[in-house]
C-alpha cells in the first residue's frame, strides 16, 4: 500500500505534507506540476502526511474515493512518464 494525492490538491499545492514526510517521498516540479506526487517506491506507509493536508487530498491507495480513483494511476505514472501524468491530470481536472 502507498498513499495517493488526489484532486483536492490540484492547483492548491500546499506543502505541509512535505514538511512531515520522514522519507521525502513527496515530489513536485515547481512551476510545472499542478499537484504533488507520492513516490510509491519510496513511501513507507507511515501516514504522517495525511492529517497534515489542509485540503484532505491524501488517501491510502485502497481508500481513494471513487470519483478520484484516476489519481492512483496518475501517481504511479508520474514517476515513469511525467508528461503523460500531467496530461492525465489536465484530463481529470481541466484548467478553467
C-alpha positions in Angstrom: 0.0 0.0 0.0 1.0 3.6 -0.6 -0.6 6.9 -0.3 -2.2 8.9 -3.1 -2.6 12.7 -3.5 -6.0 13.2 -5.2 -7.9 16.1 -6.8 -8.3 18.5 -3.9 -4.5 19.2 -4.2 -4.7 20.2 -7.9 -3.8 23.9 -8.3 -3.5 24.2 -4.5 -0.1 22.7 -3.7 0.2 23.3 0.0 3.5 21.7 1.0 2.6 21.0 4.7 2.7 17.3 3.9 6.3 17.5 2.5 7.5 19.0 5.8 6.4 16.0 7.8 7.3 13.2 5.5 10.2 11.3 7.1 11.5 9.8 3.8 11.0 12.8 1.5 8.8 10.7 -0.9 6.5 13.6 -1.9 7.7 15.3 -5.1 6.8 18.2 -7.4 8.4 20.1 -10.2 7.6 23.7 -9.2 6.0 25.9 -11.8 5.3 22.8 -13.9 3.1 20.4 -11.9 -0.4 21.2 -10.8 -0.3 18.7 -7.9 2.2 16.9 -5.8 3.0 13.2 -6.1 3.9 10.5 -3.6 6.5 8.0 -4.9 5.1 4.5 -4.3 8.6 3.1 -4.2 9.7 5.4 -1.5 6.6 5.7 0.6 6.9 3.8 3.9 3.1 4.0 4.5 3.6 5.9 7.8 0.6 8.1 7.2 2.3 11.2 8.6 1.3 13.3 5.5 -2.4 12.5 5.6 -3.5 14.6 8.6 -1.2 17.5 7.6 -3.0 18.1 4.3 -5.2 21.2 4.7 -7.4 20.2 1.8 -7.7 16.5 2.7 -6.3 15.3 -0.6 -4.2 12.4 0.7 -5.6 8.9 1.0 -4.3 5.4 1.5 -4.3 3.8 -2.0 -7.2 1.5 -1.3 -9.3 4.3 0.2 -9.2 6.9 -2.6 -12.8 8.0 -3.2 -14.4 6.6 -6.4 -14.6 10.0 -8.2 -10.9 10.5 -7.7 -9.8 6.9 -8.5 -7.9 8.1 -11.6 -5.4 9.8 -9.4 -4.0 6.5 -8.3 -2.9 5.8 -11.8 -1.5 9.3 -12.2 0.6 8.9 -9.0 2.3 5.8 -10.4 2.6 7.3 -13.9 4.4 10.5 -12.9 7.5 8.5 -11.8 7.7 6.9 -15.2 6.3 9.4 -17.7 5.8 12.9 -16.2 4.3 14.4 -19.4 1.7 11.6 -19.6 0.8 12.1 -15.9 0.5 15.9 -16.4 -1.8 15.3 -19.4 -3.9 12.9 -17.3 -4.3 15.5 -14.5 -5.4 18.0 -17.1 -8.0 15.4 -18.4 -9.3 14.6 -14.9 -9.4 18.3 -13.8 -9.4 20.6 -16.8 -8.0 24.1 -16.4 -10.6 26.8 -16.1 
